[in-house]
Amino acid sequence: MNSKKVKILSISVFVVLIIITGYSAVYGRLLPYSPVIVGFEQKIYKKATVYYHKGYSLPTLGEIDELIDKNEEIHRLKYKRRVDIILCESDQEKKRITGSLTRAQSFPFFGRIVFSRKVQDEAIANEKPFRVYLQHELSHSLTQQNLSLFGTFTFPAWLNEGIAVYSADQFGKAGYFTQREVAEHLSQDVFFHPYWWSQPLQQAPIESKEFKLKNKYYFIYSEFGCIVDDLINTYGRDRFIVYYHQLLEDKDSEEVFLSVFGVSFVDYLNEFKARMVSKLS
């Protein structure tokens, strides 16, 4: 192949890649990371922008600025930029943008939040409270906005979920377990180790796949929320915030836990389970 053909081929491949990237940034998987969002109507709030499709009923969003303030207070942390919230017009659109059919997701860097049509319809029908899911995802967004690129892949995934459940007070709501129900399962040796929850881009360990339980994910999220609640009640909010903030600085999670709480994470988990079970008596 002569140099002219190689040049033409290289340019063709480059153009194709540009087209694919552009399409993904506007309509596909790169939209949560794109510097601009097109194809949506906008509703501007003081601290957030909601993107939606014209003609669709919207869940109640009037309290979004209040929820953002509440999250900053709970986390003792500030959002670094406005919160972008994308409301999909269908679950198919949600899957095209995120690759997933989960009710809601938040994404690194900009901390953008994407909601499925399902969770919006549930809220409009008063089946499940949209506020709970919104506050949960706002917690993720706040954490994501304050993480470095490295931290995005190392910040403990279980803690990210636990803080979100705790801050949204999801216990016993929208299918999530109450703390007593979590304790009852722990008393029967039903326990999902936090390290079984995979980090971003990592494959879930075999223990996670073998963990069998009805409403498995509701239990796991609720258990992680209970761990955060127990850390705060046992050691105080100030020490928990020090732990959380140090992990945002890309520090080793095991070392930080031992330094802040004076006990290894493994030993703490045994104490946590014992404390939870003791509440049943």
C-alpha positions as CSV (number, residue, x, y, z in Angstrom):
1,M,0.0,0.0,0.0
2,N,1.5,3.3,-1.1
3,S,1.8,6.4,1.1
4,K,-1.2,8.1,-0.6
5,K,-3.5,5.2,0.2
6,V,-2.3,5.0,3.7
7,K,-2.9,8.7,4.2
8,I,-6.5,8.4,2.7
9,L,-7.2,5.4,5.0
10,S,-5.9,7.2,8.0
11,I,-8.0,10.3,7.3
12,S,-11.1,8.1,6.7
13,V,-10.6,6.3,10.0
14,F,-10.1,9.6,11.8
15,V,-13.3,11.1,10.3
16,V,-15.3,8.0,11.3
17,L,-14.0,8.2,14.8
18,I,-14.9,11.9,15.0
19,I,-18.4,11.1,13.8
20,I,-18.8,8.2,16.3
21,T,-17.5,10.3,19.2
22,G,-19.7,13.2,18.2
23,Y,-22.8,11.1,18.0
24,S,-22.0,9.5,21.4
25,A,-21.4,12.9,23.0
26,V,-24.8,14.1,21.8
27,Y,-27.0,11.0,21.8
28,G,-25.1,8.2,23.4
29,R,-22.8,7.0,26.2
30,L,-20.7,10.1,26.3
31,L,-23.6,12.4,26.9
32,P,-23.1,12.3,30.7
33,Y,-19.5,13.6,30.1
34,S,-20.2,16.0,27.2
35,P,-19.5,19.7,27.7
36,V,-22.9,20.5,26.2
37,I,-26.4,18.9,26.3
38,V,-28.6,19.3,23.2
39,G,-32.0,17.9,22.3
40,F,-33.7,18.8,25.6
41,E,-35.8,21.5,27.1
42,Q,-34.2,23.3,30.1
43,K,-35.7,24.3,33.5
44,I,-33.3,26.5,35.4
45,Y,-33.1,26.4,39.2
46,K,-30.8,28.4,41.4
47,K,-28.3,25.5,41.8
48,A,-29.4,23.0,39.2
49,T,-30.4,22.7,35.6
50,V,-33.1,20.1,34.6
51,Y,-33.1,18.7,31.1
52,Y,-36.3,17.2,29.9
53,H,-38.4,16.5,26.8
54,K,-41.3,18.9,26.0
55,G,-44.8,17.4,26.5
56,Y,-43.9,15.1,29.3
57,S,-45.2,15.4,32.8
58,L,-42.4,16.2,35.3
59,P,-42.1,14.9,38.8
60,T,-42.0,17.6,41.6
61,L,-38.7,19.4,41.5
62,G,-39.4,22.6,43.3
63,E,-37.4,21.6,46.3
64,I,-34.2,20.7,44.4
65,D,-32.3,23.7,45.7
66,E,-33.3,22.9,49.3
67,L,-32.1,19.3,48.8
68,I,-28.8,20.5,47.4
69,D,-28.3,22.7,50.5
70,K,-29.3,19.7,52.7
71,N,-26.7,17.5,51.1
72,E,-24.0,20.0,51.5
73,E,-24.8,20.2,55.2
74,I,-24.9,16.5,55.7
75,H,-21.6,15.9,53.8
76,R,-20.0,19.2,55.0
77,L,-18.9,19.6,51.4
78,K,-19.8,22.0,48.6
79,Y,-20.8,21.2,45.0
80,K,-18.1,22.5,42.6
81,R,-20.6,23.3,39.8
82,R,-24.3,23.4,39.1
83,V,-26.0,20.0,39.1
84,D,-27.2,18.8,35.7
85,I,-30.3,16.4,35.9
86,I,-31.4,14.6,32.7
87,L,-34.9,13.2,32.7
88,C,-35.3,10.6,29.9
89,E,-38.4,10.3,27.9
90,S,-38.2,6.5,27.9
91,D,-36.3,3.7,29.5
92,Q,-34.8,3.0,26.0
93,E,-33.4,6.5,26.0
94,K,-31.9,5.9,29.4
95,K,-30.3,2.7,28.2
96,R,-28.9,4.4,25.1
97,I,-27.3,7.2,27.2
98,T,-26.1,5.1,30.1
99,G,-26.1,1.5,29.0
100,S,-28.3,0.6,31.9
101,L,-32.0,0.3,32.8
102,T,-31.5,1.2,36.4
103,R,-33.9,3.9,37.8
104,A,-31.2,6.5,38.2
105,Q,-27.4,7.0,37.9
106,S,-24.9,9.7,38.6
107,F,-21.6,10.0,36.7
108,P,-18.0,11.1,37.4
109,F,-16.5,14.5,36.7
110,F,-19.6,16.7,36.1
111,G,-21.6,14.7,38.6
112,R,-24.5,14.6,36.1
113,I,-27.6,12.6,37.1
114,V,-29.8,10.6,34.7
115,F,-33.3,9.4,35.6
116,S,-35.2,6.7,33.8
117,R,-38.8,7.2,32.6
118,K,-39.9,4.5,35.0
119,V,-38.9,6.4,38.2
120,Q,-40.6,9.5,36.9
121,D,-43.8,7.6,36.2
122,E,-43.7,6.0,39.6
123,A,-43.4,9.4,41.2
124,I,-46.3,11.0,39.2
125,A,-48.5,8.0,40.1
126,N,-47.5,8.4,43.8
127,E,-46.1,4.9,43.8
128,K,-42.5,5.8,44.9
129,P,-41.3,9.1,46.2
130,F,-39.1,10.9,43.6
131,R,-37.5,13.0,46.4
132,V,-35.8,9.9,47.9
133,Y,-34.2,8.9,44.6
134,L,-33.3,12.6,43.9
135,Q,-31.6,13.1,47.2
136,H,-29.8,9.7,46.9
137,E,-28.4,10.7,43.5
138,L,-27.5,14.3,44.7
139,S,-25.3,12.6,47.3
140,H,-23.5,10.7,44.6
141,S,-23.2,13.9,42.5
142,L,-21.6,15.8,45.3
143,T,-19.1,13.0,46.0
144,Q,-18.3,12.6,42.2
145,Q,-17.8,16.4,41.8
146,N,-15.2,16.3,44.6
147,L,-13.2,13.3,43.4
148,S,-10.1,13.3,41.3
149,L,-9.9,11.1,38.2
150,F,-7.9,8.6,40.3
151,G,-10.4,8.8,43.1
152,T,-13.3,8.0,40.8
153,F,-11.9,4.5,40.6
154,T,-10.6,4.1,44.2
155,F,-13.2,5.7,46.4
156,P,-14.9,2.8,48.3
157,A,-18.0,2.0,46.2
158,W,-19.8,0.7,49.3
159,L,-19.3,4.0,51.1
160,N,-20.6,6.0,48.1
161,E,-23.8,4.0,48.3
162,G,-24.0,4.0,52.1
163,I,-23.7,7.8,52.4
164,A,-26.4,8.2,49.7
165,V,-28.8,5.9,51.5
166,Y,-28.1,7.5,54.8
167,S,-28.4,11.1,53.5
168,A,-31.7,10.3,51.8
169,D,-33.0,8.4,54.8
170,Q,-34.1,5.6,52.6
171,F,-34.6,3.0,55.3
172,G,-38.0,1.4,54.9
173,K,-38.9,3.5,51.9
174,A,-39.5,2.6,48.3
175,G,-38.6,-1.1,48.8
176,Y,-35.5,-0.5,51.0
177,F,-35.1,-2.5,54.2
178,T,-35.6,-0.9,57.6
179,Q,-32.7,-1.0,60.0
180,R,-34.5,-3.6,62.0
181,E,-35.0,-5.8,59.0
182,V,-31.2,-5.5,58.2
183,A,-30.5,-6.5,61.8
184,E,-32.8,-9.5,61.5
185,H,-30.9,-10.7,58.4
186,L,-27.6,-10.2,60.1
187,S,-28.8,-12.3,63.0
188,Q,-29.2,-15.1,60.5
189,D,-25.7,-14.6,59.1
190,V,-27.0,-12.9,56.0
191,F,-24.2,-10.3,55.4
192,F,-22.9,-8.7,52.2
193,H,-19.3,-7.7,52.8
194,P,-18.7,-4.2,51.6
195,Y,-15.6,-5.3,49.6
196,W,-17.8,-7.6,47.5
197,W,-19.4,-4.4,46.0
198,S,-17.2,-3.8,42.9
199,Q,-15.3,-0.6,42.2
200,P,-16.0,1.2,38.8
201,L,-14.7,-0.8,35.8
202,Q,-14.0,-3.8,38.0
203,Q,-15.8,-7.1,37.7
204,A,-17.9,-8.1,40.6
205,P,-16.2,-10.7,42.8
206,I,-17.6,-14.3,42.8
207,E,-19.0,-13.7,46.4
208,S,-21.2,-10.9,45.0
209,K,-22.6,-13.1,42.3
210,E,-23.2,-16.0,44.7
211,F,-25.0,-13.8,47.3
212,K,-28.7,-14.9,47.0
213,L,-31.5,-13.0,48.6
214,K,-34.9,-11.8,47.6
215,N,-34.6,-8.0,46.9
216,K,-30.9,-8.5,47.0
217,Y,-29.9,-5.0,46.0
218,Y,-32.4,-3.2,48.3
219,F,-30.8,-5.2,51.2
220,I,-27.2,-4.4,50.1
221,Y,-27.9,-0.7,49.8
222,S,-29.7,-0.7,53.2
223,E,-26.9,-2.6,54.9
224,F,-24.3,-0.1,53.6
225,G,-26.6,2.7,54.9
226,C,-26.7,1.0,58.3
227,I,-22.9,0.9,58.4
228,V,-22.7,4.7,57.8
229,D,-25.4,5.3,60.4
230,D,-23.5,3.1,62.9
231,L,-20.2,4.8,62.3
232,I,-21.8,8.2,63.0
233,N,-23.6,7.0,66.1
234,T,-20.6,5.1,67.5
235,Y,-17.8,7.5,66.7
236,G,-19.5,10.8,66.1
237,R,-20.3,12.8,63.0
238,D,-17.1,14.8,63.1
239,R,-14.9,11.7,62.9
240,F,-17.0,10.2,60.2
241,I,-16.7,13.4,58.1
242,V,-12.9,13.4,58.6
243,Y,-12.9,9.8,57.3
244,Y,-15.1,10.7,54.3
245,H,-13.1,13.8,53.4
246,Q,-9.7,12.1,53.6
247,L,-10.9,9.4,51.2
248,L,-11.9,12.2,48.8
249,E,-8.2,13.0,48.8
250,D,-7.2,9.6,47.3
251,K,-5.9,8.2,50.5
252,D,-5.8,4.4,51.3
253,S,-9.1,3.4,52.7
254,E,-7.8,0.8,55.1
255,E,-5.2,3.1,56.5
256,V,-7.6,6.0,56.8
257,F,-10.2,3.8,58.6
258,L,-7.6,2.6,61.2
259,S,-6.2,6.1,61.7
260,V,-9.6,7.8,62.2
261,F,-11.5,5.2,64.1
262,G,-8.7,3.3,65.9
263,V,-9.9,-0.1,64.7
264,S,-9.3,-2.1,61.5
265,F,-12.2,-2.2,59.0
266,V,-12.5,-6.0,59.4
267,D,-12.7,-5.8,63.2
268,Y,-15.2,-2.9,62.9
269,L,-17.5,-5.0,60.7
270,N,-17.7,-7.7,63.4
271,E,-18.5,-5.1,66.0
272,F,-21.1,-3.5,63.7
273,K,-22.9,-6.8,63.2
274,A,-22.9,-7.5,66.9
275,R,-24.3,-4.0,67.7
276,M,-27.0,-4.4,65.1
277,V,-28.1,-7.8,66.3
278,S,-28.1,-6.6,69.9
279,K,-30.8,-4.1,69.0
280,L,-33.2,-7.0,68.4
281,S,-33.3,-8.0,72.1
